[in-house]
Amino acid sequence: MDKSALNIVKLGEEKSDFAYWQSQSYAMRLAALETIRAEYNTWKYGTKQGFQRVYRITQFKQG
Protein backbone atom coordinates (compact mmCIF):
# COMPACT_ATOMS: atom_id res chain seq x y z
CA MET A 1 0.00 0.00 0.00
CA ASP A 2 1.43 3.35 -1.05
CA LYS A 3 1.31 5.67 1.95
CA SER A 4 3.47 8.36 0.35
CA ALA A 5 0.65 9.78 -1.81
CA LEU A 6 -1.35 12.57 -0.19
CA ASN A 7 -4.15 14.59 -1.75
CA ILE A 8 -5.90 17.40 0.08
CA VAL A 9 -9.43 18.18 -1.07
CA LYS A 10 -12.32 20.18 0.34
CA LEU A 11 -14.99 18.35 2.28
CA GLY A 12 -17.72 17.22 -0.09
CA GLU A 13 -15.45 17.32 -3.14
CA GLU A 14 -13.71 14.02 -2.46
CA LYS A 15 -14.05 11.22 -5.00
CA SER A 16 -15.59 7.89 -4.19
CA ASP A 17 -13.14 5.22 -3.08
CA PHE A 18 -15.20 2.53 -4.80
CA ALA A 19 -13.59 3.00 -8.22
CA TYR A 20 -10.10 2.94 -6.70
CA TRP A 21 -10.68 -0.30 -4.81
CA GLN A 22 -12.31 -1.93 -7.82
CA SER A 23 -9.16 -1.20 -9.81
CA GLN A 24 -6.94 -2.93 -7.21
CA SER A 25 -6.16 -6.63 -7.33
CA TYR A 26 -7.88 -9.08 -5.04
CA ALA A 27 -4.64 -9.66 -3.12
CA MET A 28 -4.12 -5.90 -2.63
CA ARG A 29 -7.67 -5.43 -1.33
CA LEU A 30 -7.28 -8.37 1.03
CA ALA A 31 -3.95 -7.02 2.32
CA ALA A 32 -5.55 -3.62 3.00
CA LEU A 33 -8.43 -5.29 4.83
CA GLU A 34 -5.99 -7.28 6.97
CA THR A 35 -4.13 -4.06 7.83
CA ILE A 36 -7.38 -2.40 8.90
CA ARG A 37 -8.34 -5.48 10.95
CA ALA A 38 -4.97 -5.57 12.70
CA GLU A 39 -5.07 -1.84 13.50
CA TYR A 40 -8.61 -2.14 14.88
CA ASN A 41 -7.69 -5.12 17.07
CA THR A 42 -4.64 -3.29 18.42
CA TRP A 43 -6.79 -0.23 19.21
CA LYS A 44 -9.64 -2.24 20.74
CA TYR A 45 -7.76 -4.98 22.60
CA GLY A 46 -4.21 -3.69 22.98
CA THR A 47 -1.11 -5.54 21.84
CA LYS A 48 -1.96 -8.93 23.30
CA GLN A 49 -3.87 -11.09 20.90
CA GLY A 50 -4.80 -14.70 21.11
CA PHE A 51 -7.52 -17.07 22.09
CA GLN A 52 -9.66 -16.03 25.01
CA ARG A 53 -10.60 -19.58 25.94
CA VAL A 54 -9.31 -23.05 25.23
CA TYR A 55 -11.69 -25.98 25.44
CA ARG A 56 -10.66 -29.60 25.65
CA ILE A 57 -12.85 -32.69 25.61
CA THR A 58 -11.33 -35.16 28.04
CA GLN A 59 -13.84 -37.96 27.76
CA PHE A 60 -16.59 -38.63 25.26
CA LYS A 61 -19.45 -40.84 26.32
CA GLN A 62 -21.64 -42.09 23.53
CA GLY A 63 -25.23 -43.04 24.11
N, CA, C and O of each residue as an XYZ file, in Angstrom:
252
protein
N       0.844     -1.174      0.000
C       0.000      0.000      0.000
C       0.885      1.231      0.000
O       1.791      1.354      0.825
N       0.625      2.136     -0.920
C       1.430      3.349     -1.054
C       0.924      4.400     -0.081
O      -0.156      4.958     -0.274
N       1.699      4.672      0.963
C       1.305      5.673      1.953
C       1.980      7.020      1.694
O       1.790      7.963      2.462
N       2.767      7.118      0.615
C       3.471      8.359      0.345
C       2.598      9.349     -0.427
O       2.915     10.538     -0.462
N       1.521      8.897     -1.038
C       0.649      9.783     -1.808
C      -0.321     10.488     -0.868
O      -0.939      9.852     -0.014
N      -0.450     11.783     -1.023
C      -1.347     12.569     -0.187
C      -2.037     13.601     -1.056
O      -1.384     14.394     -1.735
N      -3.356     13.588     -1.032
C      -4.148     14.585     -1.754
C      -5.050     15.285     -0.756
O      -5.734     14.640      0.038
N      -5.047     16.612     -0.802
C      -5.899     17.396      0.083
C      -7.028     17.978     -0.762
O      -6.791     18.678     -1.747
N      -8.263     17.673     -0.357
C      -9.433     18.180     -1.065
C     -10.410     18.754     -0.057
O     -10.349     18.432      1.130
N     -11.311     19.605     -0.529
C     -12.322     20.185      0.342
C     -13.371     19.136      0.668
O     -13.642     18.238     -0.130
N     -13.955     19.260      1.845
C     -14.989     18.345      2.284
C     -16.176     18.416      1.319
O     -16.667     19.501      1.009
N     -16.620     17.285      0.861
C     -17.724     17.218     -0.087
C     -17.263     17.119     -1.530
O     -18.056     16.790     -2.412
N     -15.988     17.399     -1.783
C     -15.449     17.320     -3.139
C     -14.602     16.068     -3.361
O     -14.029     15.879     -4.434
N     -14.527     15.216     -2.338
C     -13.712     14.017     -2.464
C     -14.379     13.007     -3.405
O     -15.604     12.939     -3.505
N     -13.551     12.241     -4.077
C     -14.048     11.216     -4.999
C     -14.406      9.969     -4.206
O     -13.958      9.772     -3.076
N     -15.205      9.156     -4.815
C     -15.589      7.894     -4.193
C     -14.408      6.935     -4.223
O     -13.683      6.863     -5.215
N     -14.218      6.202     -3.138
C     -13.140      5.217     -3.078
C     -13.490      3.935     -3.820
O     -12.618      3.102     -4.064
N     -14.748      3.775     -4.176
C     -15.199      2.529     -4.800
C     -14.437      2.227     -6.084
O     -13.987      1.098     -6.285
N     -14.288      3.214     -6.949
C     -13.591      2.999     -8.218
C     -12.130      2.619     -7.992
O     -11.586      1.770     -8.697
N     -11.498      3.256     -7.001
C     -10.103      2.942     -6.703
C      -9.958      1.488     -6.268
O      -9.100      0.766     -6.776
N     -10.804      1.060     -5.322
C     -10.679     -0.297     -4.808
C     -11.079     -1.340     -5.841
O     -10.570     -2.460     -5.808
N     -11.965     -1.001     -6.744
C     -12.312     -1.930     -7.817
C     -11.142     -2.110     -8.785
O     -11.013     -3.161     -9.411
N     -10.298     -1.101     -8.909
C      -9.156     -1.200     -9.812
C      -7.991     -1.981     -9.198
O      -7.071     -2.380     -9.913
N      -8.022     -2.200     -7.889
C      -6.943     -2.927     -7.213
C      -7.154     -4.435     -7.340
O      -8.279     -4.905     -7.507
N      -6.070     -5.170     -7.259
C      -6.158     -6.628     -7.334
C      -6.794     -7.189     -6.067
O      -6.858     -6.531     -5.028
N      -7.257     -8.414     -6.189
C      -7.885     -9.081     -5.042
C      -6.902     -9.173     -3.871
O      -7.272     -8.935     -2.721
N      -5.661     -9.516     -4.171
C      -4.642     -9.657     -3.123
C      -4.377     -8.310     -2.432
O      -4.193     -8.266     -1.216
N      -4.357     -7.228     -3.193
C      -4.119     -5.901     -2.625
C      -5.286     -5.490     -1.720
O      -5.074     -4.931     -0.644
N      -6.504     -5.766     -2.156
C      -7.672     -5.430     -1.332
C      -7.681     -6.243     -0.047
O      -8.012     -5.727      1.021
N      -7.319     -7.512     -0.154
C      -7.284     -8.373      1.027
C      -6.193     -7.930      2.002
O      -6.392     -7.963      3.216
N      -5.044     -7.517      1.473
C      -3.955     -7.021      2.315
C      -4.370     -5.739      3.044
O      -4.045     -5.564      4.218
N      -5.081     -4.851      2.362
C      -5.552     -3.624      2.998
C      -6.571     -3.940      4.088
O      -6.555     -3.320      5.152
N      -7.445     -4.888      3.833
C      -8.432     -5.290      4.827
C      -7.757     -5.888      6.054
O      -8.176     -5.620      7.181
N      -6.726     -6.689      5.853
C      -5.985     -7.281      6.970
C      -5.287     -6.201      7.791
O      -5.230     -6.296      9.017
N      -4.755     -5.173      7.127
C      -4.127     -4.061      7.828
C      -5.145     -3.325      8.699
O      -4.865     -2.995      9.851
N      -6.322     -3.074      8.139
C      -7.379     -2.402      8.901
C      -7.800     -3.258     10.088
O      -7.985     -2.742     11.191
N      -7.952     -4.570      9.870
C      -8.343     -5.482     10.948
C      -7.311     -5.484     12.063
O      -7.670     -5.434     13.239
N      -6.033     -5.543     11.706
C      -4.966     -5.575     12.703
C      -4.917     -4.264     13.493
O      -4.735     -4.280     14.711
N      -5.078     -3.136     12.808
C      -5.075     -1.839     13.496
C      -6.263     -1.723     14.444
O      -6.118     -1.211     15.554
N      -7.424     -2.188     14.024
C      -8.610     -2.141     14.878
C      -8.415     -3.009     16.115
O      -8.725     -2.582     17.228
N      -7.904     -4.224     15.929
C      -7.692     -5.117     17.067
C      -6.676     -4.554     18.048
O      -6.841     -4.700     19.259
N      -5.630     -3.913     17.544
C      -4.642     -3.290     18.425
C      -5.286     -2.143     19.200
O      -5.037     -1.990     20.396
N      -6.108     -1.340     18.535
C      -6.791     -0.231     19.210
C      -7.787     -0.743     20.235
O      -7.851     -0.220     21.347
N      -8.566     -1.758     19.879
C      -9.642     -2.239     20.736
C      -9.125     -3.095     21.891
O      -9.582     -2.945     23.024
N      -8.174     -3.992     21.614
C      -7.762     -4.984     22.602
C      -6.332     -4.821     23.089
O      -5.892     -5.588     23.945
N      -5.602     -3.860     22.579
C      -4.207     -3.694     22.978
C      -3.308     -4.606     22.163
O      -3.722     -5.147     21.138
N      -2.085     -4.772     22.618
C      -1.110     -5.537     21.842
C      -1.243     -7.035     22.017
O      -0.803     -7.793     21.153
N      -1.845     -7.486     23.123
C      -1.955     -8.934     23.300
C      -3.136     -9.467     22.504
O      -4.266     -8.999     22.635
N      -2.846    -10.438     21.694
C      -3.872    -11.090     20.899
C      -3.735    -12.578     21.082
O      -2.639    -13.090     21.310
N      -4.818    -13.252     20.984
C      -4.797    -14.701     21.109
C      -6.171    -15.210     21.457
O      -7.146    -14.459     21.451
N      -6.245    -16.464     21.755
C      -7.519    -17.067     22.092
C      -7.912    -16.650     23.505
O      -7.071    -16.576     24.401
N      -9.183    -16.384     23.685
C      -9.662    -16.030     25.011
C      -9.889    -17.282     25.855
O      -9.675    -17.268     27.067
N     -10.314    -18.343     25.221
C     -10.599    -19.580     25.944
C     -10.084    -20.765     25.145
O     -10.021    -20.732     23.916
N      -9.721    -21.801     25.864
C      -9.313    -23.047     25.229
C     -10.162    -24.156     25.836
O     -10.186    -24.343     27.052
N     -10.849    -24.879     24.981
C     -11.693    -25.979     25.436
C     -11.047    -27.298     25.063
O     -10.426    -27.420     24.007
N     -11.198    -28.285     25.933
C     -10.656    -29.596     25.650
C     -11.667    -30.646     26.129
O     -12.153    -30.591     27.259
N     -11.965    -31.588     25.255
C     -12.849    -32.687     25.613
C     -11.961    -33.796     26.166
O     -11.092    -34.312     25.464
N     -12.180    -34.155     27.417
C     -11.331    -35.164     28.041
C     -11.911    -36.550     27.928
O     -11.174    -37.535     27.888
N     -13.232    -36.637     27.874
C     -13.843    -37.963     27.759
C     -15.151    -37.798     27.006
O     -15.931    -36.888     27.286
N     -15.380    -38.673     26.062
C     -16.587    -38.626     25.259
C     -17.392    -39.892     25.538
O     -16.917    -41.005     25.311
N     -18.597    -39.711     26.026
C     -19.448    -40.840     26.323
C     -20.568    -40.873     25.298
O     -21.338    -39.921     25.173
N     -20.653    -41.965     24.574
C     -21.642    -42.089     23.526
C     -22.880    -42.799     24.093
O     -22.759    -43.778     24.829
N     -24.048    -42.303     23.747
C     -25.231    -43.038     24.110
C     -26.156    -42.285     24.880
O     -27.210    -42.799     25.255
